[in-house]
Amino acid sequence: MKLSRAGLLFVFLLFAAASISGGCAKAPECKTSLVTLDETRLDAETYEQEAAETAKNIADLQKKLSDTKSNIDQVKDKPAELKKQADVLKKGSGRE
């Protein structure tokens, strides 16, 4: 079902009139107490501090992850050498 040009124009004008008339009312007064506003402000400050700490922790964990990945990459191709080192450590601890 297609709209004719006149119908499309009518729908457009209807939406335009609805949006214009909806923006003319006076905003209602704020009935929030100052105590509530102060508590909300303090909560926001706390959340901002927690977000900053979390961002720092994320950066630290990403650095540790990249260090661990590089260590894995270094020893990935050396299983025989690592087995020898493990054998030496076992002998030194008296398990073998």
C-alpha positions in Angstrom: 0.0 0.0 0.0 1.6 3.2 -1.2 0.8 6.6 0.1 0.1 9.3 -2.5 2.0 12.5 -2.4 -0.8 14.3 -0.7 -1.1 11.6 1.9 2.7 11.7 2.5 2.6 15.5 2.8 -0.3 15.2 5.3 1.6 12.7 7.5 4.7 15.0 7.4 2.7 18.1 8.4 1.0 16.1 11.1 4.4 15.0 12.6 5.7 18.6 12.3 2.7 20.1 14.1 3.0 17.5 16.8 6.6 18.2 17.4 6.2 21.9 17.4 3.2 21.9 19.8 4.9 19.5 22.2 7.9 21.8 22.8 6.0 24.9 24.0 5.0 23.9 27.5 6.7 25.3 30.6 9.0 22.8 32.3 7.7 21.5 35.6 9.4 22.7 38.8 12.0 20.5 40.4 10.7 19.0 43.6 13.9 17.2 44.6 15.4 18.2 48.0 18.9 19.6 48.3 19.9 16.6 50.5 19.0 14.2 47.7 20.9 16.3 45.2 24.0 16.4 47.5 23.8 12.6 48.0 23.5 12.1 44.3 26.5 14.4 43.7 28.6 12.4 46.3 27.6 9.1 44.7 28.6 10.4 41.3 32.0 11.5 42.6 32.5 8.0 44.2 31.6 6.3 41.0 34.0 8.5 39.1 36.8 7.6 41.5 36.0 3.9 41.2 36.0 4.2 37.4 39.4 5.8 37.5 40.8 3.1 39.7 39.2 0.4 37.5 40.8 1.9 34.4 44.2 1.9 36.2 43.7 -1.8 37.2 42.7 -2.7 33.6 45.9 -1.1 32.3 48.0 -3.0 34.9 46.3 -6.3 34.0 46.7 -5.7 30.3 50.4 -5.1 30.9 50.7 -8.3 32.9 48.9 -10.2 30.2 51.1 -8.9 27.5 54.2 -9.8 29.6 52.9 -13.3 30.2 52.1 -13.8 26.5 55.6 -12.7 25.6 57.0 -15.2 28.2 54.9 -17.9 26.7 56.1 -17.1 23.2 59.7 -17.2 24.4 59.4 -20.7 25.9 56.8 -22.2 23.5 59.4 -23.7 21.2 61.8 -25.0 23.9 60.1 -28.1 25.4 63.3 -30.2 25.5 65.3 -27.5 27.2 62.5 -26.9 29.8 62.3 -30.6 30.5 66.0 -30.7 31.2 65.6 -27.7 33.6 62.7 -29.5 35.4 64.8 -32.7 35.7 67.7 -30.7 37.3 65.2 -29.1 39.7 63.8 -32.5 40.6 67.3 -33.9 41.3 68.1 -30.9 43.5 65.0 -31.3 45.6 65.6 -35.0 46.2 62.5 -36.2 44.4 64.5 -38.2 41.8 
